[in-house]
Amino acid sequence: MKTGFTTRILHSDLESPIEHSAVHKPMHPAMAYGYEDARELARVFQGERTGFIYGRQGNPTAAALEQKISKMEEGIGSIAFASGMAAIAGTFAALLRKGDHIVSSRFLFSNTTSLYGTLTGLGCEVSLVDATDAAAVAAAIRPETRMVFVETIANPRTQIADLAGIGRLCAERGLLYIVDNTMTSPWLFQPRAVGAGLVIHSLTKYICGHGNALGGSVTDTGLYDWTGFPNIYEAYKKVAPAQWGLNQIRKKGLRDFGATLAAESAHRIAIGAETLALRVPRACENAARLAAFLASHPAVDQVYYPGLASHPQHQRASELFKGYGALFSFELAAGVDCFDLLNRLQLVISSTHLGDNRTLAIPVAHTIYFEMGAERRAEAGIADGLIRVSVGIEDGDDLLADFAQALAG
Ligand SMILES: *Cc1c(COP(=O)(O)O)cnc(C)c1O
């Protein structure tokens, strides 16, 4: 039976029997797994049988969540990590070698940009281009290019990568295409639709939604032909070629670096995932109302939200996504101080983080983009007074009233 998005998540645990007829998987905090027949233990170690060995390589609770993520992204398998950054760093560490080259976006989550600095120090090269244009990505490709990495909607300025154009380019050149789908969530967009080979998530954001657990994931969509990837070690080619990538990421990226998702976090994220398709449309609706209100307010200079017709990639967002996302940023008119405005907001919380059920706002240049310096901020289009708002699921009228009173003051 072909089932819908939420049905797939809700019934995922029941695909194998659960003790005591429970309707969802229990939490397994055990770190070691014992076998009655020692030969079985050896078979699991040698990859002839699936099973759990030691908690750093995965646990049954994280595995149940991995299955849900694979269903959400319609992928062939997923690996959970302790955070979104752990998933990104683990994937790069597992798949790249000295001398390799990555093409990526100038508009990227700031810690991913910082991680590129580390990779450069280790002997990889990274070209950051304007990924809203596939031609800019094409121009940066070299013989040593191993992957193209982009996000869907960039945070905080909401630029939208040329996701379909880059997908066609990667298919033509046989390049691994990795999409960080955190900002859209699998409810608004599935990167497999544009040919992505790997999909990354910070599960901390919309998929968890409640701001009470860190987590990350990488999903293989099954679209990339790993036999064309030169960095797979012989030891990891003993499985079907479709599994080579995940096999190497689980061993080299997860096991060897050890940023494993704890069972309790996996459990909380799995509960959050059940209501993703209910929460995200509500947050998007609230964001659209707020963005339109701010765009017409005299104390506001600019609003960056893909749902506004004035957004440079509004058309692209309409074609690719089921909604325009729940994050926007804005610049105040001259003379209005961003700190004063934030302090006047009563419901909206001054906080980093995004994809939370609560609405959070942050002065970007002074916080999350402070470390990278004025020059990089200018390149990324981050003005000193830019405020980022991650819109939650509060009652929309209450959020509008809060911004109205804060702007009036
Ligand atoms: C938050 C975020 C990350 C990092 O995720 P953590 O779970 O905080 O480590 C990566 N990519 C994007 C787009 C994010 O928003």
The ligand as an SDF file (V2000), in Angstrom:
LIG
                    3D

 15 15  0  0  0  0  0  0  0  0999 V2000
   21.7750   24.0830   12.3510 C   0  0  0  0  0  0  0  0  0  0  0  0
   22.2410   23.7040   11.0130 C   0  0  0  0  0  0  0  0  0  0  0  0
   23.3050   22.7970   10.8630 C   0  0  0  0  0  0  0  0  0  0  0  0
   24.0500   22.2110   12.0420 C   0  0  0  0  0  0  0  0  0  0  0  0
   23.2150   21.4410   12.8310 O   0  0  0  0  0  0  0  0  0  0  0  0
   23.4710   21.1820   14.4120 P   0  0  0  0  0  0  0  0  0  0  0  0
   22.4590   20.1360   14.7260 O   0  0  0  0  0  0  0  0  0  0  0  0
   23.2530   22.4680   15.1200 O   0  0  0  0  0  0  0  0  0  0  0  0
   24.8850   20.7090   14.5210 O   0  0  0  0  0  0  0  0  0  0  0  0
   23.6840   22.4680    9.5910 C   0  0  0  0  0  0  0  0  0  0  0  0
   23.0720   22.9830    8.5020 N   0  0  0  0  0  0  0  0  0  0  0  0
   22.0560   23.8630    8.6150 C   0  0  0  0  0  0  0  0  0  0  0  0
   21.4370   24.4030    7.3840 C   0  0  0  0  0  0  0  0  0  0  0  0
   21.6020   24.2560    9.8700 C   0  0  0  0  0  0  0  0  0  0  0  0
   20.6080   25.1300    9.9750 O   0  0  0  0  0  0  0  0  0  0  0  0
  1  2  1  0
  2  3  1  0
  2 14  2  0
  3  4  1  0
  3 10  2  0
  4  5  1  0
  5  6  1  0
  6  7  2  0
  6  8  1  0
  6  9  1  0
 10 11  1  0
 11 12  2  0
 12 13  1  0
 12 14  1  0
 14 15  1  0
M  END
$$$$
